[in-house]
């Protein structure tokens, strides 16, 4: 996926949906999710999910991330993470699915990359789980990280454009 496809996105929600669908298809995973914290506030975050037919029963799942899951490490460290199933379950930051445990689709392995804004600040995360075949690889991590960088640029450009429009509409 090139930046051209992302450039066609006219909203932050549209960028996230394109990223989740593209990441899932590009890397070959059954689950993809992306979250964009609004002003660092996970309570107001924008989310997108893409699930294969294997997870059709969970398509109505709508519990938004609250910033407390293992993905928060990706956001805090601003670097990708790749864990096999045993590593995921054994990781000290793994908390299952918290309050949503009874409704959350099961995970098998995990790959995540940060959305990094201007000045190096974290603005969100894209995550994959349940690769079609085998475990996530270093090549998958590189591809997802590249996609996250492209998305980060589009996110920042949309935000900058929105700020400029607000300044114009409020006048001098």
DSSP file (Angstrom, degrees, kcal/mol; ACC not computed):
  #  RESIDUE AA STRUCTURE BP1 BP2  ACC     N-H-->O    O-->H-N    N-H-->O    O-->H-N    TCO  KAPPA ALPHA  PHI   PSI    X-CA   Y-CA   Z-CA
    1    1 A X              0   0    0      0, 0.0     2,-0.2     0, 0.0    21,-0.0   0.000 360.0 360.0 360.0 130.0    0.0    0.0    0.0
    2    2 A X    >>  -     0   0    0      1,-0.1     4,-1.1   148,-0.0     3,-0.7  -0.481 360.0-100.6-100.0 175.0    1.4    3.4   -0.9
    3    3 A X  H 3> S+     0   0    0      1,-0.2     4,-2.7     2,-0.2     5,-0.2   0.727 113.3  74.4 -67.7 -19.6    0.7    6.8    0.4
    4    4 A X  H 3> S+     0   0    0      2,-0.2     4,-0.9     1,-0.2    -1,-0.2   0.919  95.4  48.4 -59.1 -43.7   -1.6    7.4   -2.5
    5    5 A X  H X4 S+     0   0    0     -3,-0.7     3,-0.8     1,-0.2     4,-0.4   0.930 114.0  46.2 -63.4 -43.8   -4.3    5.2   -1.1
    6    6 A X  H >< S+     0   0    0     -4,-1.1     3,-1.6     1,-0.2    -1,-0.2   0.858 103.9  62.8 -66.7 -34.1   -4.0    6.9    2.3
    7    7 A X  H 3< S+     0   0    0     -4,-2.7    -1,-0.2     1,-0.3    -2,-0.2   0.751  94.9  62.1 -63.0 -21.9   -4.0   10.3    0.7
    8    8 A X  T << S+     0   0    0     -4,-0.9    -1,-0.3    -3,-0.8     2,-0.3   0.698  81.4 101.2 -75.8 -17.6   -7.5    9.6   -0.6
    9    9 A X    <   -     0   0    0     -3,-1.6     3,-0.0    -4,-0.4    -3,-0.0  -0.512  50.9-173.4 -70.8 130.4   -8.7    9.3    3.0
   10   10 A X        +     0   0    0     -2,-0.3     2,-0.3     1,-0.0    -1,-0.1   0.413  64.4  40.3-106.3  -0.8  -10.5   12.5    4.1
   11   11 A X  S  > S-     0   0    0      1,-0.1     4,-2.0     0, 0.0     5,-0.1  -0.960  79.9-116.1-143.1 161.4  -11.0   11.7    7.8
   12   12 A X  H  > S+     0   0    0     -2,-0.3     4,-2.4     1,-0.2     5,-0.2   0.895 117.3  53.7 -63.4 -40.0   -9.1   10.1   10.6
   13   13 A X  H  > S+     0   0    0      1,-0.2     4,-2.3     2,-0.2    -1,-0.2   0.888 107.8  50.6 -61.7 -39.0  -11.6    7.3   10.8
   14   14 A X  H  > S+     0   0    0      2,-0.2     4,-2.4     1,-0.2    -1,-0.2   0.889 108.3  52.0 -67.7 -39.1  -11.2    6.6    7.1
   15   15 A X  H  X S+     0   0    0     -4,-2.0     4,-2.5     2,-0.2    -2,-0.2   0.945 111.1  48.1 -59.8 -48.0   -7.4    6.5    7.6
   16   16 A X  H  X S+     0   0    0     -4,-2.4     4,-2.6     1,-0.2     5,-0.2   0.902 111.2  49.5 -62.1 -41.7   -7.7    4.0   10.4
   17   17 A X  H  X S+     0   0    0     -4,-2.3     4,-2.3     1,-0.2     5,-0.2   0.920 112.0  48.3 -65.2 -42.2  -10.2    1.8    8.4
   18   18 A X  H  X S+     0   0    0     -4,-2.4     4,-2.6     1,-0.2     5,-0.2   0.911 112.6  49.4 -61.5 -42.5   -7.8    1.7    5.4
   19   19 A X  H  X S+     0   0    0     -4,-2.5     4,-2.9     2,-0.2     5,-0.3   0.923 111.8  47.1 -65.0 -45.1   -4.9    0.9    7.6
   20   20 A X  H  X S+     0   0    0     -4,-2.6     4,-2.2     2,-0.2     5,-0.2   0.938 116.0  44.0 -64.8 -45.4   -6.6   -2.0    9.4
   21   21 A X  H  X S+     0   0    0     -4,-2.3     4,-2.1    -5,-0.2    -2,-0.2   0.924 117.2  45.8 -65.0 -43.7   -8.0   -3.6    6.2
   22   22 A X  H  X S+     0   0    0     -4,-2.6     4,-3.3    -5,-0.2     5,-0.3   0.915 112.5  50.1 -66.9 -43.4   -4.7   -3.1    4.4
   23   23 A X  H  X S+     0   0    0     -4,-2.9     4,-2.3    -5,-0.2     5,-0.4   0.925 111.5  48.8 -60.9 -45.0   -2.6   -4.5    7.2
   24   24 A X  H  X>S+     0   0    0     -4,-2.2     5,-2.0    -5,-0.3     4,-1.3   0.913 118.2  39.7 -62.2 -43.3   -4.7   -7.5    7.6
   25   25 A X  H  <5S+     0   0    0     -4,-2.1    -2,-0.2     3,-0.2    -1,-0.2   0.915 116.1  49.9 -73.1 -43.8   -4.6   -8.3    3.9
   26   26 A X  H  <5S+     0   0    0     -4,-3.3    -2,-0.2     1,-0.2    -3,-0.2   0.908 123.0  30.0 -62.5 -45.1   -1.0   -7.4    3.4
   27   27 A X  H  <5S-     0   0    0     -4,-2.3    -1,-0.2    -5,-0.3    -2,-0.2   0.697 108.7-119.4 -92.4 -21.6    0.4   -9.5    6.2
   28   28 A X  T  <5 +     0   0    0     -4,-1.3   104,-3.4    -5,-0.4   105,-0.4   0.973  55.0 149.7  82.0  63.9   -2.3  -12.2    6.2
   29   29 A X  E   < -A  131   0A   0     -5,-2.0   102,-0.3   102,-0.3    -1,-0.2  -0.920  49.3-138.1-128.0 153.2   -3.9  -12.0    9.6
   30   30 A X  E    S+     0   0A   0    100,-2.7    22,-2.4    99,-0.5     2,-0.4   0.742  89.4  41.0 -79.8 -24.0   -7.4  -12.8   10.7
   31   31 A X  E     +AB 129  51A   0     98,-1.9    98,-1.8    20,-0.2     2,-0.3  -0.979  57.6 168.3-131.2 138.6   -7.6   -9.7   13.0
   32   32 A X  E     +AB 128  50A   0     18,-1.9    18,-2.8    -2,-0.4     2,-0.3  -0.990   4.7 173.4-143.3 142.1   -6.5   -6.1   12.7
   33   33 A X  E     -AB 127  49A   0     94,-2.3    94,-3.5    -2,-0.3     2,-0.4  -0.995   8.0-169.1-145.8 145.5   -7.4   -3.1   14.9
   34   34 A X  E     -AB 126  48A   0     14,-2.5    14,-2.1    -2,-0.3     2,-0.4  -0.995   3.1-170.0-136.3 144.2   -6.2    0.4   15.0
   35   35 A X  E     -AB 125  47A   0     90,-2.6    90,-2.2    -2,-0.4     2,-0.5  -0.994   7.8-164.3-136.6 141.4   -6.7    3.1   17.6
   36   36 A X  E     -AB 124  46A   0     10,-2.6    10,-2.4    -2,-0.4     2,-0.3  -0.960  18.2-141.2-127.5 110.4   -6.0    6.8   17.6
   37   37 A X  E     -     0   0A   0     86,-1.3     2,-0.8    -2,-0.5     3,-0.5  -0.547  16.1-134.0 -72.8 132.0   -6.0    8.6   20.9
   38   38 A X  E >  S- B   0  41A   0      3,-1.2     3,-1.7    -2,-0.3     6,-0.2  -0.790  85.5 -19.2 -90.7 111.6   -7.5   12.1   20.6
   39   39 A X  T 3  S-     0   0    0     -2,-0.8    -1,-0.3     1,-0.3     3,-0.1   0.816 124.9 -59.5  60.6  30.8   -5.3   14.5   22.5
   40   40 A X  T 3  S+     0   0    0     -3,-0.5     2,-0.7     1,-0.2    -1,-0.3   0.513 109.1 128.7  77.1   4.3   -3.8   11.5   24.3
   41   41 A X  E X   -B   38   0A   0     -3,-1.7    -3,-1.2     1,-0.2     3,-1.0  -0.834  41.1-170.5-100.5 107.8   -7.2   10.6   25.7
   42   42 A X  E >  S+     0   0A   0     -2,-0.7     3,-1.2     1,-0.2    -1,-0.2   0.744  83.9  68.3 -68.4 -22.7   -8.1    7.0   25.1
   43   43 A X  E 3  S+     0   0A   0      1,-0.3    -1,-0.2    23,-0.1    21,-0.1   0.788 108.6  37.1 -66.5 -25.7  -11.7    7.6   26.3
   44   44 A X  E <  S+     0   0A   0     -3,-1.0    -1,-0.3    -6,-0.2    -2,-0.2   0.167  92.0 139.7-108.0  16.9  -12.2    9.7   23.1
   45   45 A X  E <   -     0   0A   0     -3,-1.2     2,-0.4    20,-0.2    -8,-0.2  -0.162  50.6-129.2 -64.5 154.3  -10.1    7.5   20.9
   46   46 A X  E     -B   36   0A   0    -10,-2.4   -10,-2.6    18,-0.0     2,-0.3  -0.872  31.5-168.8-101.2 137.1  -11.1    6.7   17.3
   47   47 A X  E     -B   35   0A   0     -2,-0.4     2,-0.3   -12,-0.2   -12,-0.2  -0.911  16.7-174.5-130.8 153.9  -11.0    2.9   16.5
   48   48 A X  E     -B   34   0A   0    -14,-2.1   -14,-2.5    -2,-0.3     2,-0.4  -0.989   7.0-169.1-143.7 146.0  -11.2    0.7   13.5
   49   49 A X  E     -B   33   0A   0     -2,-0.3     2,-0.4   -16,-0.2   -16,-0.2  -0.988   7.2-170.4-135.9 143.3  -11.4   -3.1   13.3
   50   50 A X  E     -B   32   0A   0    -18,-2.8   -18,-1.9    -2,-0.4     2,-0.4  -0.981  12.9-180.0-134.6 124.1  -11.1   -5.6   10.4
   51   51 A X  E     -B   31   0A   0     -2,-0.4   -20,-0.2   -20,-0.2   -21,-0.1  -0.952  21.8-129.6-125.8 142.1  -11.9   -9.3   10.9
   52   52 A X    >   -     0   0    0    -22,-2.4     3,-1.5    -2,-0.4   -22,-0.1  -0.215  42.7 -92.0 -75.4 175.6  -11.8  -12.3    8.5
   53   53 A X  G >  S+     0   0    0      1,-0.3     3,-1.9     2,-0.2     4,-0.2   0.791 122.5  72.1 -60.1 -27.9  -14.7  -14.6    8.2
   54   54 A X  G 3  S+     0   0    0      1,-0.3     3,-0.3     2,-0.1    -1,-0.3   0.826 105.3  38.4 -56.4 -31.2  -13.1  -16.8   10.9
   55   55 A X  G X  S+     0   0    0     -3,-1.5     3,-2.1   -25,-0.2    -1,-0.3   0.009  76.0 124.3-110.2  26.5  -14.1  -14.1   13.4
   56   56 A X  G X   +     0   0    0     -3,-1.9     3,-1.6     1,-0.3     4,-0.2   0.826  68.2  64.3 -56.2 -33.0  -17.5  -13.2   11.9
   57   57 A X  G 3  S+     0   0    0     -3,-0.3     3,-0.3     1,-0.3    -1,-0.3   0.692 103.0  49.1 -65.5 -17.4  -19.2  -14.0   15.2
   58   58 A X  G X  S+     0   0    0     -3,-2.1     3,-2.0     1,-0.2    -1,-0.3   0.267  74.6 107.8-105.0  10.5  -17.2  -11.0   16.8
   59   59 A X  T <  S+     0   0    0     -3,-1.6    -1,-0.2     1,-0.3    -2,-0.1   0.777  79.9  52.6 -61.9 -24.8  -18.0   -8.4   14.1
   60   60 A X  T 3  S+     0   0    0     -3,-0.3    -1,-0.3    -4,-0.2     2,-0.2   0.486  78.4 122.7 -88.8  -1.6  -20.4   -6.6   16.5
   61   61 A X    <   +     0   0    0     -3,-2.0    -3,-0.1     1,-0.1    43,-0.0  -0.421  28.3 163.9 -61.1 126.1  -17.7   -6.5   19.2
   62   62 A X        +     0   0    0     -2,-0.2     2,-0.8     2,-0.1    -1,-0.1   0.129  16.3 137.2-137.4  23.2  -17.3   -2.8   20.1
   63   63 A X        -     0   0    0     37,-0.1     2,-0.1    40,-0.1     3,-0.1  -0.632  48.9-140.1 -73.2 110.8  -15.4   -2.5   23.4
   64   64 A X        -     0   0    0     -2,-0.8    -2,-0.1     1,-0.1   -29,-0.0  -0.434  20.9-101.2 -74.3 146.6  -12.9    0.3   22.7
   65   65 A X        -     0   0    0      1,-0.1   -20,-0.2    -2,-0.1    -1,-0.1  -0.339  26.8-158.7 -59.5 146.7   -9.4    0.0   24.0
   66   66 A X        -     0   0    0     -3,-0.1   -24,-0.2   -23,-0.0   -23,-0.1   0.304  45.1-100.7-113.3   8.1   -8.9    2.1   27.2
   67   67 A X  S    S+     0   0    0    -25,-0.1    -2,-0.1   -26,-0.1   -24,-0.0   0.551 102.3  94.7  88.0   7.2   -5.2    2.5   27.1
   68   68 A X        +     0   0    0      4,-0.0    30,-0.1     3,-0.0    -3,-0.0   0.532  58.7  96.1-110.0  -7.2   -4.5   -0.2   29.7
   69   69 A X  S >  S-     0   0    0      1,-0.1     3,-2.0    28,-0.1     4,-0.3  -0.053  95.6 -87.5 -75.6-178.6   -3.8   -3.3   27.5
   70   70 A X  T >> S+     0   0    0      1,-0.3     3,-1.8    26,-0.2     4,-0.6   0.785 121.7  72.8 -61.4 -26.7   -0.5   -4.6   26.4
   71   71 A X  H 3> S+     0   0    0      1,-0.3     4,-1.7     2,-0.2     3,-0.4   0.719  78.4  76.4 -61.5 -19.8   -0.6   -2.3   23.4
   72   72 A X  H <> S+     0   0    0     -3,-2.0     4,-2.8     1,-0.2    -1,-0.3   0.815  86.9  60.8 -62.6 -27.3    0.1    0.6   25.7
   73   73 A X  H <> S+     0   0    0     -3,-1.8     4,-3.0    -4,-0.3     5,-0.3   0.902 102.0  51.0 -63.9 -40.1    3.7   -0.6   25.7
   74   74 A X  H  X>S+     0   0    0     -4,-0.6     4,-1.6    -3,-0.4     5,-0.7   0.909 113.4  45.9 -61.5 -41.2    3.9    0.0   22.0
   75   75 A X  H  <5S+     0   0    0     -4,-1.7    -2,-0.2     2,-0.2    -1,-0.2   0.895 116.0  44.5 -69.2 -40.7    2.5    3.5   22.6
   76   76 A X  H  <5S+     0   0    0     -4,-2.8    -2,-0.2     1,-0.2    -3,-0.2   0.913 122.9  35.2 -70.5 -42.8    4.8    4.3   25.5
   77   77 A X  H  <5S-     0   0    0     -4,-3.0    -2,-0.2    -5,-0.2    -1,-0.2   0.662  95.8-140.8 -86.1 -17.3    8.0    2.9   23.9
   78   78 A X  T  <5 +     0   0    0     -4,-1.6     2,-0.3    -5,-0.3    -3,-0.2   0.890  64.8 105.6  55.4  43.6    7.0    4.1   20.4
   79   79 A X  S   <S-     0   0    0     -5,-0.7    -1,-0.2    -6,-0.2    -2,-0.2  -0.987  74.8 -95.5-146.3 155.7    8.4    0.9   18.8
   80   80 A X        -     0   0    0     -2,-0.3     2,-0.4    33,-0.1    33,-0.2  -0.239  32.5-157.1 -69.1 159.1    6.8   -2.2   17.3
   81   81 A X  E     -C  112   0A   0     31,-2.2    31,-2.6     2,-0.0     2,-0.4  -0.996   8.3-171.7-136.5 142.9    6.3   -5.4   19.2
   82   82 A X  E     +C  111   0A   0     -2,-0.4     2,-0.4    29,-0.2    29,-0.2  -0.980  12.3 172.5-136.8 121.4    5.9   -9.0   18.0
   83   83 A X  E     -C  110   0A   0     27,-2.9    27,-2.6    -2,-0.4    53,-0.2  -0.992  25.4-136.8-133.9 135.7    5.0  -11.8   20.3
   84   84 A X     >  -     0   0    0     -2,-0.4     4,-2.8    25,-0.2     5,-0.2  -0.280  44.9 -93.5 -73.3 173.8    4.1  -15.5   19.8
   85   85 A X  H  > S+     0   0    0      1,-0.2     4,-2.6     2,-0.2     5,-0.2   0.918 126.4  46.1 -61.0 -45.9    1.2  -16.8   21.7
   86   86 A X  H  > S+     0   0    0      1,-0.2     4,-1.7     2,-0.2    -1,-0.2   0.900 114.5  48.8 -64.6 -39.5    3.3  -18.2   24.6
   87   87 A X  H  > S+     0   0    0      2,-0.2     4,-0.9     1,-0.2    -2,-0.2   0.908 111.7  50.2 -64.7 -41.3    5.2  -14.9   24.8
   88   88 A X  H >< S+     0   0    0     -4,-2.8     3,-0.9     1,-0.2    -2,-0.2   0.957 113.1  44.0 -61.3 -52.1    2.0  -12.9   24.8
   89   89 A X  H 3< S+     0   0    0     -4,-2.6    -1,-0.2     1,-0.2    -2,-0.2   0.783 117.0  47.5 -66.6 -26.6    0.4  -14.9   27.6
   90   90 A X  H 3< S+     0   0    0     -4,-1.7    -1,-0.2    -5,-0.2    -2,-0.2   0.517  84.8 112.2 -91.1  -5.8    3.6  -14.8   29.6
   91   91 A X  S X< S-     0   0    0     -3,-0.9     3,-1.6    -4,-0.9   -21,-0.0  -0.465  70.3-133.0 -72.1 136.6    4.3  -11.1   29.2
   92   92 A X  T 3  S+     0   0    0      1,-0.3    -1,-0.1    -2,-0.2    -4,-0.0   0.758 106.2  53.8 -61.8 -23.7    3.9   -9.1   32.4
   93   93 A X  T 3  S+     0   0    0    -23,-0.1     2,-0.4    -5,-0.0    -1,-0.3   0.574  82.6 107.7 -86.6  -8.6    1.8   -6.5   30.7
   94   94 A X    <   +     0   0    0     -3,-1.6     3,-0.1    -6,-0.2   -25,-0.1  -0.564  36.2 168.4 -73.6 125.0   -0.7   -9.1   29.3
   95   95 A X    >   -     0   0    0      1,-0.5     3,-1.7    -2,-0.4     2,-0.3   0.003  44.0-121.6-123.0  26.2   -4.0   -8.8   31.2
   96   96 A X  T 3   -     0   0    0      1,-0.2    -1,-0.5     4,-0.0   -26,-0.2  -0.532  67.9 -47.2  64.3-130.9   -6.2  -10.9   29.0
   97   97 A X  T >  S-     0   0    0      1,-0.3     3,-1.9    -2,-0.3    -1,-0.2   0.137  72.4-145.7-123.8  19.7   -8.9   -8.6   27.9
   98   98 A X  G X  S-     0   0    0     -3,-1.7     3,-1.6     1,-0.3    -1,-0.3  -0.230  75.8  -5.1  56.6-134.3   -9.9   -7.0   31.2
   99   99 A X  G 3  S+     0   0    0      1,-0.3     3,-0.4     2,-0.1    -1,-0.3   0.714 137.4  56.2 -65.0 -21.3  -13.6   -6.3   31.5
  100  100 A X  G X> S+     0   0    0     -3,-1.9     4,-2.1     1,-0.2     3,-2.0   0.317  71.0 113.1 -94.2   8.8  -14.2   -7.4   27.9
  101  101 A X  T <4 S+     0   0    0     -3,-1.6    -1,-0.2     1,-0.3    -2,-0.1   0.815  75.1  51.9 -53.8 -36.8  -12.7  -10.9   28.4
  102  102 A X  T 34 S+     0   0    0     -3,-0.4    -1,-0.3     1,-0.2    -2,-0.1   0.639 120.9  32.4 -77.5 -12.2  -16.0  -12.7   27.9
  103  103 A X  T <4 S+     0   0    0     -3,-2.0    -2,-0.2    -6,-0.1    -1,-0.2   0.578  91.6 105.9-116.6 -15.6  -16.7  -10.9   24.6
  104  104 A X  S  < S-     0   0    0     -4,-2.1     3,-0.1     1,-0.1     2,-0.1  -0.412  76.0-110.0 -73.2 138.6  -13.3  -10.3   23.0
  105  105 A X        -     0   0    0    -47,-0.1    -1,-0.1    -2,-0.1    -2,-0.1  -0.414  43.7-100.7 -62.6 143.4  -12.3  -12.4   20.1
  106  106 A X        -     0   0    0     -2,-0.1     2,-0.3     1,-0.1    -1,-0.1  -0.315  37.4-138.5 -64.8 149.1   -9.5  -14.9   21.0
  107  107 A X        -     0   0    0     -3,-0.1     2,-0.3   -22,-0.0     3,-0.1  -0.814  16.7-169.4-109.8 151.4   -6.0  -13.9   20.0
  108  108 A X        -     0   0    0      1,-0.6    22,-2.3    -2,-0.3    23,-0.6  -0.850  68.8 -28.4-137.5  99.9   -3.2  -16.1   18.6
  109  109 A X  S    S-     0   0    0     -2,-0.3    -1,-0.6    20,-0.2    21,-0.5   0.049  71.9-126.9  73.1 167.1    0.1  -14.2   18.5
  110  110 A X  E     -C   83   0A   0    -27,-2.6   -27,-2.9    19,-0.2     2,-0.4  -0.985  22.5-178.9-157.0 138.3    0.3  -10.4   18.3
  111  111 A X  E     +CD  82 128A   0     17,-2.1    17,-3.1    -2,-0.3     2,-0.3  -0.993  16.1 171.6-137.8 130.8    2.1   -7.8   16.2
  112  112 A X  E     -CD  81 127A   0    -31,-2.6   -31,-2.2    -2,-0.4     2,-0.3  -0.991  13.1-171.0-143.0 149.3    1.7   -4.1   16.8
  113  113 A X  E     - D   0 126A   0     13,-2.4    13,-2.6    -2,-0.3     2,-0.1  -0.993  24.8-118.0-138.9 145.2    3.3   -0.9   15.5
  114  114 A X  E     - D   0 125A   0     -2,-0.3     2,-0.6    11,-0.2    11,-0.3  -0.451  11.0-131.9 -82.8 153.1    2.9    2.7   16.8
  115  115 A X  E     - D   0 124A   0      9,-2.4     8,-2.9    -2,-0.1     9,-1.0  -0.935  31.2-161.4 -93.9 121.3    1.5    5.7   15.0
  116  116 A X  E     - D   0 122A   0     -2,-0.6     6,-0.2     6,-0.2     3,-0.1  -0.930   4.6-162.6-114.6 123.0    4.1    8.4   15.7
  117  117 A X    >   -     0   0    0      4,-3.5     3,-1.7    -2,-0.5     4,-0.1  -0.139  41.8 -50.9 -90.2-173.1    3.3   12.1   15.2
  118  118 A X  G >  S+     0   0    0      1,-0.3     3,-1.0     2,-0.2    -1,-0.2  -0.267 126.3  24.8 -58.4 144.4    5.4   15.2   14.9
  119  119 A X  G 3  S-     0   0    0      1,-0.2    -1,-0.3    -3,-0.1    -2,-0.1   0.567 128.1 -78.9  75.0   7.8    8.0   15.5   17.5
  120  120 A X  G <  S+     0   0    0     -3,-1.7    -1,-0.2     1,-0.3     2,-0.2   0.584  85.8 148.0  79.8   9.8    8.1   11.8   18.1
  121  121 A X    <   -     0   0    0     -3,-1.0    -4,-3.5    -4,-0.1     2,-0.3  -0.555  50.7-113.7 -82.4 145.4    4.9   11.7   20.2
  122  122 A X  E     + D   0 116A   0     -6,-0.2    -6,-0.2    -2,-0.2     3,-0.1  -0.553  34.3 172.5 -76.9 136.8    2.7    8.6   20.1
  123  123 A X  E     -     0   0A   0     -8,-2.9   -86,-1.3     1,-0.3     2,-0.3   0.417  59.9 -48.4-121.1  -4.0   -0.7    9.2   18.6
  124  124 A X  E     -AD  36 115A   0     -9,-1.0    -9,-2.4   -88,-0.2    -1,-0.3  -0.995  51.7-102.7 163.8-164.6   -2.0    5.6   18.4
  125  125 A X  E     -AD  35 114A   0    -90,-2.2   -90,-2.6    -2,-0.3     2,-0.4  -0.996   6.4-147.8-155.2 148.4   -1.3    2.0   17.4
  126  126 A X  E     -AD  34 113A   0    -13,-2.6   -13,-2.4    -2,-0.3     2,-0.3  -0.985  25.8-170.6-119.0 136.3   -2.2   -0.7   14.8
  127  127 A X  E     -AD  33 112A   0    -94,-3.5   -94,-2.3    -2,-0.4     2,-0.3  -0.946  11.2-168.0-132.1 146.5   -2.4   -4.3   15.9
  128  128 A X  E     +AD  32 111A   0    -17,-3.1   -17,-2.1    -2,-0.3     2,-0.3  -0.951   7.8 178.2-128.2 151.5   -2.7   -7.7   14.2
  129  129 A X  E     +A   31   0A   0    -98,-1.8   -98,-1.9    -2,-0.3   -99,-0.5  -0.987  53.4  29.9-148.4 156.6   -3.4  -11.1   15.6
  130  130 A X  E     -     0   0A   0    -22,-2.3  -100,-2.7   -21,-0.5    -1,-0.2   0.990  69.9-146.5  61.4  70.9   -3.9  -14.7   14.3
  131  131 A X  E     -A   29   0A   0    -23,-0.6  -102,-0.3  -102,-0.3     3,-0.2  -0.358  18.3-120.6 -62.3 144.1   -1.7  -14.9   11.3
  132  132 A X  S    S+     0   0    0   -104,-3.4     2,-0.4     1,-0.2    -1,-0.1   0.909  97.4  18.0 -54.3 -45.8   -3.1  -17.1    8.5
  133  133 A X  S    S-     0   0    0   -105,-0.4    -1,-0.2     2,-0.1    -2,-0.0  -0.984 119.8 -33.0-134.4 123.8    0.0  -19.4    8.6
  134  134 A X  S    S-     0   0    0     -2,-0.4    -3,-0.2    -3,-0.2     2,-0.2  -0.209  92.5 -38.7  73.1-160.5    2.6  -19.6   11.3
  135  135 A X        -     0   0    0      1,-0.1     2,-0.1    -5,-0.1   -51,-0.1  -0.584  69.4 -85.3 -98.6 162.9    3.8  -16.8   13.5
  136  136 A X        -     0   0    0     -2,-0.2     2,-0.2   -53,-0.2    -1,-0.1  -0.417  51.0-150.0 -64.9 144.2    4.4  -13.2   12.7
  137  137 A X     >  -     0   0    0     -2,-0.1     4,-2.1     1,-0.1     5,-0.1  -0.581  28.9-102.8-113.3 172.8    7.9  -12.6   11.3
  138  138 A X  H  > S+     0   0    0      1,-0.2     4,-2.5     2,-0.2     5,-0.2   0.880 123.8  56.0 -61.3 -38.0   10.4   -9.9   11.2
  139  139 A X  H  > S+     0   0    0      1,-0.2     4,-2.3     2,-0.2    -1,-0.2   0.902 106.5  49.8 -61.0 -41.5    9.4   -9.2    7.6
  140  140 A X  H  > S+     0   0    0      2,-0.2     4,-2.8     1,-0.2     5,-0.2   0.909 109.7  51.6 -61.7 -42.7    5.8   -8.7    8.8
  141  141 A X  H  X S+     0   0    0     -4,-2.1     4,-2.5     2,-0.2    -2,-0.2   0.908 109.7  48.7 -62.2 -43.2    7.0   -6.3   11.5
  142  142 A X  H  X S+     0   0    0     -4,-2.5     4,-2.2     2,-0.2    -1,-0.2   0.924 112.8  48.4 -62.5 -44.5    8.9   -4.3    9.0
  143  143 A X  H  X S+     0   0    0     -4,-2.3     4,-2.3     2,-0.2    -2,-0.2   0.919 113.3  46.2 -63.6 -44.4    5.8   -4.1    6.7
  144  144 A X  H  X S+     0   0    0     -4,-2.8     4,-2.6     1,-0.2    -1,-0.2   0.896 111.6  52.1 -66.6 -39.1    3.5   -3.1    9.5
  145  145 A X  H  X S+     0   0    0     -4,-2.5     4,-2.0    -5,-0.2    -1,-0.2   0.904 110.0  49.0 -63.2 -41.1    5.9   -0.5   10.8
  146  146 A X  H  X S+     0   0    0     -4,-2.2     4,-2.3     2,-0.2    -2,-0.2   0.928 111.8  48.6 -63.6 -45.1    6.2    1.0    7.3
  147  147 A X  H  X S+     0   0    0     -4,-2.3     4,-2.5     1,-0.2    -2,-0.2   0.902 110.2  52.0 -61.0 -41.5    2.4    1.1    6.9
  148  148 A X  H  X S+     0   0    0     -4,-2.6     4,-2.4     2,-0.2   -32,-0.2   0.871 108.3  51.7 -64.1 -37.0    2.1    2.7   10.4
  149  149 A X  H  X S+     0   0    0     -4,-2.0     4,-2.0     2,-0.2    -2,-0.2   0.923 110.2  47.9 -65.6 -43.7    4.6    5.4    9.3
  150  150 A X  H  X S+     0   0    0     -4,-2.3     4,-1.9     1,-0.2    -2,-0.2   0.925 113.5  48.0 -61.5 -43.8    2.6    6.2    6.2
  151  151 A X  H  X S+     0   0    0     -4,-2.5     4,-2.8     1,-0.2    -2,-0.2   0.892 107.5  56.3 -63.7 -39.6   -0.6    6.4    8.2
  152  152 A X  H  X S+     0   0    0     -4,-2.4     4,-2.5     1,-0.2    -1,-0.2   0.900 106.3  50.4 -59.7 -41.6    1.1    8.6   10.8
  153  153 A X  H  X S+     0   0    0     -4,-2.0     4,-2.4     2,-0.2    -1,-0.2   0.926 112.3  46.3 -62.6 -44.5    2.0   11.1    8.1
  154  154 A X  H  X S+     0   0    0     -4,-1.9     4,-2.5     2,-0.2    -2,-0.2   0.902 111.7  51.9 -66.2 -40.1   -1.6   11.2    6.8
  155  155 A X  H  X S+     0   0    0     -4,-2.8     4,-2.3     1,-0.2    -2,-0.2   0.941 112.0  45.8 -59.5 -48.5   -3.0   11.5   10.3
  156  156 A X  H  X S+     0   0    0     -4,-2.5     4,-2.6     1,-0.2    -2,-0.2   0.888 111.9  51.6 -64.6 -39.2   -0.7   14.4   11.0
  157  157 A X  H  X S+     0   0    0     -4,-2.4     4,-2.4     2,-0.2    -1,-0.2   0.911 110.7  48.2 -64.5 -41.6   -1.5   16.1    7.7
  158  158 A X  H  X S+     0   0    0     -4,-2.5     4,-2.3     2,-0.2    -2,-0.2   0.907 112.9  48.3 -64.4 -41.1   -5.3   15.8    8.3
  159  159 A X  H  X S+     0   0    0     -4,-2.3     4,-2.3     2,-0.2    -2,-0.2   0.911 111.8  49.2 -65.6 -41.6   -4.9   17.2   11.8
  160  160 A X  H  X S+     0   0    0     -4,-2.6     4,-2.3     1,-0.2    -2,-0.2   0.909 111.2  49.9 -64.1 -41.4   -2.8   20.1   10.5
  161  161 A X  H  X S+     0   0    0     -4,-2.4     4,-2.4     1,-0.2    -1,-0.2   0.901 109.8  51.0 -63.1 -41.5   -5.4   20.8    7.8
  162  162 A X  H  X S+     0   0    0     -4,-2.3     4,-2.2     2,-0.2    -2,-0.2   0.897 110.1  49.8 -63.6 -40.4   -8.2   20.8   10.4
  163  163 A X  H  X S+     0   0    0     -4,-2.3     4,-2.3     2,-0.2    -2,-0.2   0.918 111.1  49.1 -64.0 -42.5   -6.2   23.2   12.6
  164  164 A X  H  X S+     0   0    0     -4,-2.3     4,-2.3     1,-0.2    -2,-0.2   0.904 110.6  50.6 -63.7 -41.3   -5.7   25.5    9.6
  165  165 A X  H  X S+     0   0    0     -4,-2.4     4,-2.3     2,-0.2    -1,-0.2   0.889 109.5  50.8 -63.8 -39.6   -9.4   25.4    8.7
  166  166 A X  H  X S+     0   0    0     -4,-2.2     4,-1.8     2,-0.2    -2,-0.2   0.914 109.9  49.9 -64.4 -42.0  -10.4   26.3   12.3
  167  167 A X  H  X S+     0   0    0     -4,-2.3     4,-1.0     1,-0.2    -2,-0.2   0.913 111.9  48.2 -62.9 -41.6   -8.0   29.2   12.3
  168  168 A X  H  < S+     0   0    0     -4,-2.3     3,-0.2     1,-0.2    -1,-0.2   0.895 112.0  49.3 -65.0 -39.3   -9.4   30.5    9.0
  169  169 A X  H  < S+     0   0    0     -4,-2.3    -1,-0.2     1,-0.2    -2,-0.2   0.775 111.6  47.9 -75.3 -24.6  -13.0   30.1   10.2
  170  170 A X  H  < S-     0   0    0     -4,-1.8    -1,-0.2     1,-0.2    -2,-0.2   0.628 102.5-148.7 -89.3 -13.3  -12.4   31.9   13.5
  171  171 A X     <        0   0    0     -4,-1.0    -1,-0.2    -3,-0.2    -2,-0.1  -0.083 360.0 360.0  75.9-177.3  -10.7   34.8   11.7
  172  172 A X              0   0    0     -4,-0.1    -1,-0.2     0, 0.0    -4,-0.1   0.478 360.0 360.0 -70.5 360.0   -7.9   37.0   13.0
